[in-house]
Amino acid sequence: MNSHIFQINASRGGVPKSAVREATLIATGLTIDVQRLTQFHGGTERALCLYSLEKILALQREGHPIYPGSTGENVTLAGIDWDELRIGTRLKLGDEVAVEISSYTVPCKQIAASFIDGNFKRISQVQHSGWSRLYVRVIEAGNLVIGQTARVL
């Protein structure tokens, strides 16, 4: 399967995040994305939030109204084996960007609209291992464009 950047998402703070064609990534995140609660989001250890298109589609099949960007991920990846990703795994996104998984995200009530009965804990790593979004730190900054390749290093 061709692994790639399916969607790039940004907002002026909060969720959902809207799709953009391209964005520049620096050490603290996308230059066009605003983080309101910086004690929980953004910074060098949470520069980007990643999620899997395949996990989103599986959640939709369960009946959840989730869609790319609705849970606040900055980059929606397609074709990556989500089950092989662990803290410390490095990914190459496009031609320039390299990132390293720094942590699993902790879902909060701000994303409740993406889930049946507001059950945002459906993507909690603690309660549903393998379904969490991932935070990454930037190893190499650069530009991201939808359709670019994504691969595990």
C-alpha positions as CSV (number, residue, x, y, z in Angstrom):
1,M,0.0,0.0,0.0
2,N,1.2,3.5,-0.8
3,S,1.7,5.3,2.5
4,H,1.1,9.0,2.3
5,I,-0.1,12.2,3.8
6,F,-3.9,12.1,3.3
7,Q,-4.7,15.4,4.9
8,I,-3.1,18.3,6.7
9,N,-5.2,20.0,9.3
10,A,-4.9,23.4,11.1
11,S,-7.1,25.8,13.1
12,R,-7.0,29.1,14.9
13,G,-7.4,27.1,18.1
14,G,-9.6,24.2,19.0
15,V,-11.4,21.5,17.0
16,P,-12.3,20.6,14.4
17,K,-9.2,21.5,12.4
18,S,-9.7,22.3,8.7
19,A,-7.9,20.8,5.8
20,V,-5.1,22.7,4.1
21,R,-3.1,21.8,1.0
22,E,0.3,22.4,2.5
23,A,2.0,23.7,5.6
24,T,5.4,24.5,7.0
25,L,6.6,22.5,10.1
26,I,9.0,24.0,12.6
27,A,10.2,22.6,15.9
28,T,7.0,23.6,17.8
29,G,4.4,22.7,15.2
30,L,2.8,23.9,12.0
31,T,3.3,27.7,11.5
32,I,-0.4,28.0,10.5
33,D,-1.9,26.1,13.5
34,V,-2.7,27.8,16.8
35,Q,-2.8,25.9,20.1
36,R,-5.0,27.4,22.8
37,L,-4.1,25.2,25.7
38,T,-0.3,25.0,25.4
39,Q,0.0,23.0,28.7
40,F,-1.7,20.1,26.8
41,H,-0.9,20.8,23.1
42,G,2.0,22.0,21.0
43,G,5.6,22.6,22.0
44,T,8.6,20.6,21.0
45,E,7.4,17.3,22.5
46,R,3.9,17.6,20.9
47,A,4.8,19.5,17.8
48,L,2.3,17.5,15.6
49,C,-0.6,15.2,16.3
50,L,-0.9,12.3,13.8
51,Y,-3.8,10.0,13.2
52,S,-4.5,7.1,10.8
53,L,-7.1,7.4,8.0
54,E,-7.7,3.7,8.4
55,K,-8.6,4.1,12.1
56,I,-10.9,7.0,11.3
57,L,-12.7,4.8,8.7
58,A,-13.0,1.9,11.1
59,L,-14.5,4.3,13.7
60,Q,-16.9,5.5,11.1
61,R,-18.0,1.9,10.5
62,E,-18.7,1.7,14.2
63,G,-21.1,4.6,13.7
64,H,-18.9,7.4,15.1
65,P,-19.3,10.8,13.3
66,I,-15.5,11.2,13.3
67,Y,-13.7,12.6,10.1
68,P,-10.1,13.7,9.3
69,G,-9.3,16.7,11.5
70,S,-12.3,16.4,13.8
71,T,-10.2,15.1,16.7
72,G,-7.5,17.7,16.2
73,E,-4.8,15.8,14.4
74,N,-2.6,17.9,12.3
75,V,-1.7,15.2,9.8
76,T,-3.9,12.3,8.8
77,L,-1.8,9.5,7.4
78,A,-3.0,6.7,5.0
79,G,-1.4,3.4,4.5
80,I,0.8,3.3,7.6
81,D,0.6,0.2,9.7
82,W,-0.6,2.0,12.9
83,D,-0.1,-1.1,15.0
84,E,3.7,-1.0,14.3
85,L,4.1,2.5,15.7
86,R,5.5,3.0,19.1
87,I,7.1,5.8,21.2
88,G,10.5,6.3,19.7
89,T,9.5,5.2,16.1
90,R,10.7,7.7,13.5
91,L,8.8,8.6,10.4
92,K,9.7,10.5,7.2
93,L,6.9,12.7,5.9
94,G,7.4,14.0,2.4
95,D,10.8,15.0,1.1
96,E,12.0,17.1,4.1
97,V,10.3,16.3,7.4
98,A,11.4,13.6,9.9
99,V,9.6,13.2,13.2
100,E,9.8,10.8,16.2
101,I,6.8,9.6,18.2
102,S,7.1,11.1,21.6
103,S,3.8,10.0,23.3
104,Y,0.2,8.8,22.9
105,T,-2.3,11.6,23.1
106,V,-4.8,11.7,26.0
107,P,-8.3,12.4,24.5
108,C,-10.4,15.1,26.1
109,K,-14.0,16.3,26.1
110,Q,-13.2,18.8,23.3
111,I,-13.4,16.0,20.8
112,A,-16.6,14.4,22.1
113,A,-18.7,15.5,19.1
114,S,-16.6,12.9,17.0
115,F,-18.0,10.0,19.0
116,I,-21.3,8.3,19.7
117,D,-22.7,9.5,23.0
118,G,-19.6,11.7,23.3
119,N,-17.4,8.7,24.1
120,F,-14.1,10.4,23.3
121,K,-12.2,7.7,25.4
122,R,-12.8,5.4,22.4
123,I,-9.4,6.5,21.2
124,S,-7.7,6.3,24.6
125,Q,-4.5,4.3,24.5
126,V,-5.1,3.1,28.0
127,Q,-8.6,1.8,27.3
128,H,-8.3,0.9,23.6
129,S,-4.6,0.1,22.9
130,G,-3.7,0.9,19.3
131,W,-6.5,3.4,18.7
132,S,-4.7,6.5,20.0
133,R,-3.6,9.5,18.1
134,L,0.2,10.2,18.4
135,Y,2.3,13.2,19.3
136,V,5.6,13.6,17.6
137,R,8.8,15.8,18.1
138,V,10.4,17.3,15.0
139,I,13.8,15.8,13.9
140,E,13.9,17.7,10.6
141,A,11.6,20.6,9.9
142,G,10.3,21.5,6.5
143,N,7.3,21.7,4.2
144,L,4.4,19.2,4.1
145,V,2.0,18.8,1.2
146,I,-1.0,16.4,0.9
147,G,-0.1,13.4,-1.2
148,Q,3.5,13.2,-0.2
149,T,4.9,9.9,0.9
150,A,5.0,8.8,4.5
151,R,7.2,6.0,5.8
152,V,8.6,4.4,8.9
153,L,12.4,4.9,9.2
